[in-house]
Structures are given as C-alpha cells and as structure tokens.
Amino acid sequence: MTMELMLSDHARKRCLKRRIQVDWIRQALDSPARIENDAEDDSLVHVLYPVPERAFRVLRVIYNETVDPISIVTAYFDDEVTLP
C-alpha cells in the first residue's frame, strides 16, 4: 500500500541537493525500520530506513501526518543513528 505524499519546497530542494530519491522516501514510509515521534512538534513523525542503494545508510524522513496527503518536511541521511 502506497500512501499519498507531497514534498514541501524545502524537502524538494534538500532531496535534490542530497540526491535522495522519492522512491526511497516511499519505501521508508511503507516499511520503516523505526518510527519516532518528534521531540518538539506532535504533528511530525520521523521514520528511519536503511537504503540498500546507499550502502544501507540510514535515511531519516520527517513528515506531517496531520494533513492529507502527508507532507514531507525534510529527508536526510542520519549518520548519527544506528539500526539493529
């Protein structure tokens, strides 16, 4: 099941700069390795996903789940986090 999503202008620019594919964001949303609540904003959710095409670097996708379609706020490779 693929949920509908929309990239904010900020997320679109960051994904281009960081060479993050929208397919990876979809995979992160569909099959997250971990889900975290945002520490400051209850409307935001973080999902973590190891990207095989990037040597399993952990992609962090932050999105607003209170809007439809969900809005991707930003996405980046989080080299500080490790997944089991």
DRENTORKOL-3810 file (N, C-alpha, C; in nm, 4 decimals):
REM DRENTORKOL-3810
@n.u->0.0844; n.v->-0.1188; n.w->0.0000; ca.u->0.0000; ca.v->0.0000; ca.w->0.0000; c.u->0.0885; c.v->0.1246; c.w->0.0000
@n.u->0.0715; n.v->0.2086; n.w->-0.0973; ca.u->0.1496; ca.v->0.3308; ca.w->-0.1058; c.u->0.0621; c.v->0.4485; c.w->-0.0679
@n.u->0.1064; n.v->0.5205; n.w->0.0344; ca.u->0.0291; ca.v->0.6366; ca.w->0.0756; c.u->0.0656; c.v->0.7561; c.w->-0.0113
@n.u->-0.0299; n.v->0.8471; n.w->-0.0224; ca.u->-0.0030; ca.v->0.9681; ca.w->-0.0993; c.u->0.0840; c.v->1.0603; c.w->-0.0169
@n.u->0.1755; n.v->1.1270; n.w->-0.0852; ca.u->0.2618; ca.v->1.2210; ca.w->-0.0149; c.u->0.2871; c.v->1.3428; c.w->-0.1010
@n.u->0.3262; n.v->1.4497; n.w->-0.0333; ca.u->0.3604; ca.v->1.5743; ca.w->-0.1004; c.u->0.4910; c.v->1.6235; c.w->-0.0381
@n.u->0.5852; n.v->1.6639; n.w->-0.1207; ca.u->0.7099; ca.v->1.7193; ca.w->-0.0690; c.u->0.6949; c.v->1.8704; c.w->-0.0550
@n.u->0.7327; n.v->1.9220; n.w->0.0622; ca.u->0.7361; ca.v->2.0670; ca.w->0.0791; c.u->0.8461; c.v->2.1224; c.w->-0.0113
@n.u->0.8450; n.v->2.2519; n.w->-0.0349; ca.u->0.9509; ca.v->2.3132; ca.w->-0.1162; c.u->1.0869; c.v->2.2854; c.w->-0.0540
@n.u->1.0937; n.v->2.2975; n.w->0.0790; ca.u->1.2190; ca.v->2.2708; ca.w->0.1499; c.u->1.2651; c.v->2.1269; c.w->0.1245
@n.u->1.1740; n.v->2.0315; n.w->0.1399; ca.u->1.2098; ca.v->1.8909; ca.w->0.1206; c.u->1.2537; c.v->1.8643; c.w->-0.0231
@n.u->1.1827; n.v->1.9227; n.w->-0.1187; ca.u->1.2180; ca.v->1.9025; ca.w->-0.2602; c.u->1.3610; c.v->1.9504; c.w->-0.2869
@n.u->1.3942; n.v->2.0694; n.w->-0.2374; ca.u->1.5292; ca.v->2.1250; ca.w->-0.2575; c.u->1.6343; c.v->2.0394; c.w->-0.1881
@n.u->1.6057; n.v->1.9966; n.w->-0.0656; ca.u->1.7029; ca.v->1.9161; ca.w->0.0094; c.u->1.7247; c.v->1.7798; c.w->-0.0559
@n.u->1.6177; n.v->1.7199; n.w->-0.1055; ca.u->1.6312; ca.v->1.5898; ca.w->-0.1709; c.u->1.7160; c.v->1.6005; c.w->-0.2973
@n.u->1.6962; n.v->1.7064; n.w->-0.3731; ca.u->1.7790; ca.v->1.7271; ca.w->-0.4928; c.u->1.9252; c.v->1.7455; c.w->-0.4535
@n.u->1.9490; n.v->1.8296; n.w->-0.3550; ca.u->2.0866; ca.v->1.8574; ca.w->-0.3111; c.u->2.1536; c.v->1.7326; c.w->-0.2550
@n.u->2.0783; n.v->1.6526; n.w->-0.1812; ca.u->2.1336; ca.v->1.5347; ca.w->-0.1139; c.u->2.1216; c.v->1.4080; c.w->-0.1979
@n.u->2.0673; n.v->1.4220; n.w->-0.3181; ca.u->2.0480; ca.v->1.3084; ca.w->-0.4091; c.u->1.9656; c.v->1.1972; c.w->-0.3449
@n.u->1.8556; n.v->1.2361; n.w->-0.2834; ca.u->1.7632; ca.v->1.1415; ca.w->-0.2213; c.u->1.6455; c.v->1.1211; c.w->-0.3172
@n.u->1.6222; n.v->0.9966; n.w->-0.3525; ca.u->1.5147; ca.v->0.9645; ca.w->-0.4461; c.u->1.3806; c.v->0.9554; c.w->-0.3737
@n.u->1.2760; n.v->1.0016; n.w->-0.4412; ca.u->1.1408; ca.v->0.9963; ca.w->-0.3842; c.u->1.1015; c.v->0.8505; c.w->-0.3577
@n.u->1.1491; n.v->0.7582; n.w->-0.4398; ca.u->1.1199; ca.v->0.6159; ca.w->-0.4166; c.u->1.1722; c.v->0.5706; c.w->-0.2803
@n.u->1.2881; n.v->0.6208; n.w->-0.2405; ca.u->1.3430; ca.v->0.5846; ca.w->-0.1095; c.u->1.2540; c.v->0.6384; c.w->0.0027
@n.u->1.2006; n.v->0.7580; n.w->-0.0173; ca.u->1.1089; ca.v->0.8160; ca.w->0.0818; c.u->0.9839; c.v->0.7291; c.w->0.0918
@n.u->0.9316; n.v->0.6873; n.w->-0.0231; ca.u->0.8137; ca.v->0.5993; ca.w->-0.0228; c.u->0.8434; c.v->0.4676; c.w->0.0494
@n.u->0.9604; n.v->0.4100; n.w->0.0224; ca.u->0.9987; ca.v->0.2847; ca.w->0.0878; c.u->1.0114; c.v->0.3048; c.w->0.2386
@n.u->1.0657; n.v->0.4186; n.w->0.2789; ca.u->1.0798; ca.v->0.4483; ca.w->0.4220; c.u->0.9427; c.v->0.4574; c.w->0.4887
@n.u->0.8467; n.v->0.5188; n.w->0.4197; ca.u->0.7125; ca.v->0.5316; ca.w->0.4752; c.u->0.6392; c.v->0.3975; c.w->0.4762
@n.u->0.6590; n.v->0.3174; n.w->0.3717; ca.u->0.5904; ca.v->0.1885; ca.w->0.3615; c.u->0.6496; c.v->0.0822; c.w->0.4540
@n.u->0.7818; n.v->0.0861; n.w->0.4743; ca.u->0.8499; ca.v->-0.0189; ca.w->0.5524; c.u->0.9577; c.v->0.0403; c.w->0.6426
@n.u->0.9192; n.v->0.1263; n.w->0.7367; ca.u->1.0215; ca.v->0.1882; ca.w->0.8213; c.u->1.0890; c.v->0.0871; c.w->0.9139
@n.u->1.2185; n.v->0.1059; n.w->0.9334; ca.u->1.2904; ca.v->0.0227; ca.w->1.0291; c.u->1.2593; c.v->0.0703; c.w->1.1712
@n.u->1.2319; n.v->0.2001; n.w->1.1837; ca.u->1.1957; ca.v->0.2561; ca.w->1.3143; c.u->1.1105; c.v->0.3802; c.w->1.2929
@n.u->1.0180; n.v->0.4032; n.w->1.3850; ca.u->0.9322; ca.v->0.5222; ca.w->1.3828; c.u->0.9535; c.v->0.5959; c.w->1.5143
@n.u->0.9706; n.v->0.7274; n.w->1.5047; ca.u->0.9911; ca.v->0.8096; ca.w->1.6245; c.u->0.8980; c.v->0.9289; c.w->1.6195
@n.u->0.8524; n.v->0.9719; n.w->1.7364; ca.u->0.7777; ca.v->1.0967; ca.w->1.7463; c.u->0.8758; c.v->1.2122; c.w->1.7482
@n.u->0.8349; n.v->1.3259; n.w->1.6960; ca.u->0.9190; ca.v->1.4450; ca.w->1.7005; c.u->0.9218; c.v->1.4974; c.w->1.8438
@n.u->1.0376; n.v->1.5408; n.w->1.8893; ca.u->1.0533; ca.v->1.5871; ca.w->2.0275; c.u->0.9806; c.v->1.7180; c.w->2.0552
@n.u->0.9572; n.v->1.7974; n.w->1.9508; ca.u->0.9001; ca.v->1.9298; ca.w->1.9722; c.u->0.7628; c.v->1.9512; c.w->1.9097
@n.u->0.7306; n.v->1.8772; n.w->1.8049; ca.u->0.6064; ca.v->1.9024; ca.w->1.7315; c.u->0.5263; c.v->1.7726; c.w->1.7208
@n.u->0.4098; n.v->1.7686; n.w->1.7859; ca.u->0.3278; ca.v->1.6475; ca.w->1.7874; c.u->0.2743; c.v->1.6075; c.w->1.6503
@n.u->0.2734; n.v->1.7000; n.w->1.5550; ca.u->0.2207; ca.v->1.6669; ca.w->1.4224; c.u->0.3257; c.v->1.5995; c.w->1.3331
@n.u->0.4505; n.v->1.5971; n.w->1.3793; ca.u->0.5584; ca.v->1.5415; ca.w->1.2973; c.u->0.5989; c.v->1.4022; c.w->1.3434
@n.u->0.6327; n.v->1.3191; n.w->1.2452; ca.u->0.6788; ca.v->1.1828; ca.w->1.2686; c.u->0.8102; c.v->1.1648; c.w->1.1934
@n.u->0.9016; n.v->1.0891; n.w->1.2538; ca.u->1.0291; ca.v->1.0556; ca.w->1.1896; c.u->1.0264; c.v->0.9064; c.w->1.1582
@n.u->1.0636; n.v->0.8704; n.w->1.0361; ca.u->1.0828; ca.v->0.7294; ca.w->1.0032; c.u->1.2268; c.v->0.7102; c.w->0.9581
@n.u->1.2829; n.v->0.5968; n.w->0.9972; ca.u->1.4209; ca.v->0.5642; ca.w->0.9628; c.u->1.4209; c.v->0.4412; c.w->0.8736
@n.u->1.5052; n.v->0.4473; n.w->0.7710; ca.u->1.5075; ca.v->0.3406; ca.w->0.6727; c.u->1.6489; c.v->0.3259; c.w->0.6157
@n.u->1.7081; n.v->0.2053; n.w->0.6252; ca.u->1.8399; ca.v->0.1831; ca.w->0.5643; c.u->1.8255; c.v->0.1646; c.w->0.4130
@n.u->1.8937; n.v->0.2481; n.w->0.3368; ca.u->1.8799; ca.v->0.2470; ca.w->0.1907; c.u->1.9856; c.v->0.1542; c.w->0.1285
@n.u->1.9416; n.v->0.0418; n.w->0.0718; ca.u->2.0381; ca.v->-0.0528; ca.w->0.0135; c.u->2.1282; c.v->0.0103; c.w->-0.0928
@n.u->2.0715; n.v->0.0985; n.w->-0.1760; ca.u->2.1489; ca.v->0.1605; ca.w->-0.2840; c.u->2.2549; c.v->0.2569; c.w->-0.2326
@n.u->2.2503; n.v->0.2896; n.w->-0.1062; ca.u->2.3485; ca.v->0.3799; ca.w->-0.0450; c.u->2.4250; c.v->0.3100; c.w->0.0673
@n.u->2.4561; n.v->0.1837; n.w->0.0459; ca.u->2.5327; ca.v->0.1047; ca.w->0.1423; c.u->2.4638; c.v->0.1016; c.w->0.2790
@n.u->2.3311; n.v->0.0999; n.w->0.2759; ca.u->2.2472; ca.v->0.0920; ca.w->0.3950; c.u->2.2639; c.v->0.2100; c.w->0.4907
@n.u->2.3001; n.v->0.3255; n.w->0.4347; ca.u->2.2974; ca.v->0.4476; ca.w->0.5173; c.u->2.1530; c.v->0.4708; c.w->0.5599
@n.u->2.1352; n.v->0.5250; n.w->0.6789; ca.u->2.0009; ca.v->0.5413; ca.w->0.7348; c.u->1.9399; c.v->0.6734; c.w->0.6883
@n.u->1.8297; n.v->0.6605; n.w->0.6167; ca.u->1.7552; ca.v->0.7770; ca.w->0.5709; c.u->1.6524; c.v->0.8137; c.w->0.6771
@n.u->1.6534; n.v->0.9394; n.w->0.7189; ca.u->1.5533; ca.v->0.9910; ca.w->0.8125; c.u->1.4576; c.v->1.0784; c.w->0.7334
@n.u->1.3306; n.v->1.0424; n.w->0.7376; ca.u->1.2262; ca.v->1.1191; ca.w->0.6708; c.u->1.1372; c.v->1.1776; c.w->0.7800
@n.u->1.1190; n.v->1.3088; n.w->0.7761; ca.u->1.0328; ca.v->1.3758; ca.w->0.8728; c.u->0.9110; c.v->1.4260; c.w->0.7972
@n.u->0.7928; n.v->1.3877; n.w->0.8465; ca.u->0.6714; ca.v->1.4263; ca.w->0.7757; c.u->0.5610; c.v->1.4667; c.w->0.8723
@n.u->0.4671; n.v->1.5426; n.w->0.8183; ca.u->0.3495; ca.v->1.5853; ca.w->0.8931; c.u->0.2377; c.v->1.4877; c.w->0.8620
@n.u->0.1921; n.v->1.4158; n.w->0.9640; ca.u->0.0891; ca.v->1.3145; ca.w->0.9426; c.u->-0.0526; c.v->1.3690; c.w->0.9604
@n.u->-0.0658; n.v->1.4977; n.w->0.9946; ca.u->-0.1984; ca.v->1.5535; ca.w->1.0216; c.u->-0.2654; c.v->1.6116; c.w->0.8975
@n.u->-0.1969; n.v->1.6077; n.w->0.7844; ca.u->-0.2544; ca.v->1.6602; ca.w->0.6601; c.u->-0.2678; c.v->1.5464; c.w->0.5598
@n.u->-0.3557; n.v->1.5662; n.w->0.4629; ca.u->-0.3775; ca.v->1.4651; ca.w->0.3602; c.u->-0.3682; c.v->1.5326; c.w->0.2239
@n.u->-0.2743; n.v->1.4943; n.w->0.1373; ca.u->-0.1762; ca.v->1.3885; ca.w->0.1605; c.u->-0.0711; c.v->1.4323; c.w->0.2629
@n.u->-0.0020; n.v->1.3321; n.w->0.3193; ca.u->0.1010; ca.v->1.3673; ca.w->0.4176; c.u->0.2059; c.v->1.4558; c.w->0.3514
@n.u->0.2628; n.v->1.5447; n.w->0.4301; ca.u->0.3601; ca.v->1.6404; ca.w->0.3784; c.u->0.4993; c.v->1.6066; c.w->0.4300
@n.u->0.5908; n.v->1.5805; n.w->0.3371; ca.u->0.7293; ca.v->1.5533; ca.w->0.3735; c.u->0.7950; c.v->1.6873; c.w->0.4059
@n.u->0.8445; n.v->1.7003; n.w->0.5292; ca.u->0.9073; ca.v->1.8240; ca.w->0.5737; c.u->1.0530; c.v->1.8277; c.w->0.5285
@n.u->1.1234; n.v->1.7158; n.w->0.5496; ca.u->1.2622; ca.v->1.7049; ca.w->0.5045; c.u->1.3050; c.v->1.5589; c.w->0.5063
@n.u->1.4183; n.v->1.5325; n.w->0.4450; ca.u->1.4763; ca.v->1.3981; ca.w->0.4446; c.u->1.6269; c.v->1.4133; c.w->0.4357
@n.u->1.6966; n.v->1.3310; n.w->0.5116; ca.u->1.8426; ca.v->1.3360; ca.w->0.5082; c.u->1.8998; c.v->1.2048; c.w->0.5587
@n.u->2.0269; n.v->1.1807; n.w->0.5248; ca.u->2.0954; ca.v->1.0626; ca.w->0.5745; c.u->2.1481; c.v->1.0950; c.w->0.7132
@n.u->2.1016; n.v->1.0191; n.w->0.8115; ca.u->2.1358; ca.v->1.0424; ca.w->0.9512; c.u->2.2484; c.v->0.9468; c.w->0.9908
@n.u->2.3708; n.v->0.9957; n.w->0.9831; ca.u->2.4858; ca.v->0.9104; ca.w->1.0124; c.u->2.5115; c.v->0.8953; c.w->1.1627
@n.u->2.4292; n.v->0.9613; n.w->1.2442; ca.u->2.4430; ca.v->0.9518; ca.w->1.3892; c.u->2.3660; c.v->0.8345; c.w->1.4477
@n.u->2.2713; n.v->0.7809; n.w->1.3717; ca.u->2.1847; ca.v->0.6756; ca.w->1.4244; c.u->2.2278; c.v->0.5398; c.w->1.3707
@n.u->2.2110; n.v->0.4369; n.w->1.4538; ca.u->2.2370; ca.v->0.3011; ca.w->1.4087; c.u->2.1101; c.v->0.2187; c.w->1.4301
@n.u->2.0854; n.v->0.1294; n.w->1.3394; ca.u->1.9688; ca.v->0.0416; ca.w->1.3499; c.u->2.0177; c.v->-0.0996; c.w->1.3759
@n.u->1.9372; n.v->-0.1746; n.w->1.4498; ca.u->1.9781; ca.v->-0.3143; ca.w->1.4802; c.u->1.9808; c.v->-0.4016; c.w->1.3571
END
